[in-house]
Amino acid sequence: GHRLAARWVVHTVGPVWKGGRKGEAELLACCYRNSLRLAADIGARSVAFPAISTGVYRFPADRAAAIAVRETRDFLALRPGLEVRFVCFDQATLELYRRLLAAWDA
């Protein structure tokens, strides 16, 4: 968190994609659930997530985004009040999240 304007940094390591038959989806879901729980437990008002595991770990971006949005939606339904941001590093990822978030709001 070098010079990051944040009180805390919650670090999570997502799974390496191995074809989807090694529990990767559940492992990624756990990354989001545990990070959200920890952020709420320590009193964070907001949390920002990159597209976990979609870079060098090769998790398919569409599947990863769906997991991220689902886990966030489910968490906030039980523990509202935490502001969650998804940080997208390219236009394609941004569009994935926009579609999923639009469906959430519908």
C-alpha positions in Angstrom: 0.0 0.0 0.0 2.9 2.4 -0.7 1.5 5.9 -0.2 -2.0 4.6 -0.7 -4.6 6.9 0.8 -6.1 4.0 2.8 -6.2 3.1 6.5 -6.1 -0.7 5.8 -5.1 -3.0 2.9 -6.7 -6.3 2.9 -4.7 -8.7 0.7 -6.1 -11.8 -0.9 -4.6 -14.2 -3.4 -7.0 -15.6 -5.9 -6.8 -19.0 -7.5 -4.9 -19.9 -10.6 -7.3 -21.0 -13.3 -6.7 -24.7 -14.1 -9.7 -25.2 -16.4 -12.4 -24.8 -13.8 -12.4 -28.3 -12.4 -10.2 -27.7 -9.4 -12.6 -25.6 -7.3 -11.4 -22.3 -8.7 -14.8 -20.7 -8.6 -15.4 -21.5 -5.0 -11.9 -20.4 -4.0 -12.4 -17.0 -5.8 -15.8 -16.6 -4.1 -14.1 -17.2 -0.7 -11.6 -14.5 -1.5 -14.4 -12.0 -2.0 -16.4 -13.2 1.0 -13.5 -13.2 3.4 -12.2 -9.8 2.2 -15.7 -8.2 2.6 -16.2 -9.8 6.0 -12.8 -8.6 7.2 -13.3 -5.1 5.9 -16.7 -4.9 7.6 -15.3 -6.4 10.9 -12.5 -3.8 11.1 -14.9 -0.9 10.5 -13.9 0.0 7.0 -16.4 2.3 5.2 -15.3 1.2 1.7 -13.3 -1.4 -0.1 -12.0 -1.6 -3.6 -11.4 -4.7 -5.6 -9.4 -5.4 -8.7 -10.5 -8.2 -11.0 -9.0 -10.8 -8.7 -7.2 -13.7 -10.6 -8.0 -12.5 -14.1 -4.4 -11.4 -14.9 -1.5 -13.8 -14.9 -3.7 -16.3 -13.0 -5.9 -16.5 -16.2 -9.3 -16.8 -14.5 -11.8 -16.0 -17.2 -12.9 -12.4 -16.7 -16.6 -13.0 -17.3 -16.8 -15.8 -14.7 -14.6 -13.8 -12.2 -16.8 -10.7 -12.6 -20.0 -12.7 -12.1 -18.5 -14.2 -8.9 -17.3 -10.8 -7.6 -20.7 -9.1 -8.2 -22.7 -12.1 -6.8 -20.6 -12.4 -3.6 -20.7 -8.6 -3.1 -24.5 -8.5 -3.6 -25.1 -11.4 -1.2 -22.8 -9.9 1.4 -24.4 -6.4 1.3 -27.8 -8.0 1.6 -26.8 -9.2 5.0 -24.4 -6.4 6.0 -25.3 -3.2 4.2 -23.4 0.0 4.6 -20.0 -0.9 3.1 -19.2 0.9 -0.1 -17.7 -1.5 -2.7 -15.8 -0.4 -5.7 -14.6 -2.6 -8.6 -11.4 -1.3 -10.2 -11.2 -2.2 -13.8 -7.9 -1.9 -15.7 -9.3 -2.1 -19.2 -12.4 -1.3 -21.2 -13.5 -4.9 -21.6 -13.5 -5.6 -17.9 -15.3 -2.3 -17.2 -18.0 -3.4 -19.7 -18.4 -6.7 -17.9 -18.9 -5.1 -14.6 -21.3 -2.4 -16.0 -23.5 -5.2 -17.5 -23.5 -7.2 -14.3 -24.1 -4.2 -12.0 -26.9 -2.9 -14.3 -28.6 -6.3 -14.0 -28.2 -6.1 -10.2 -30.0 -2.7 -10.1 -32.8 -3.9 -12.3 
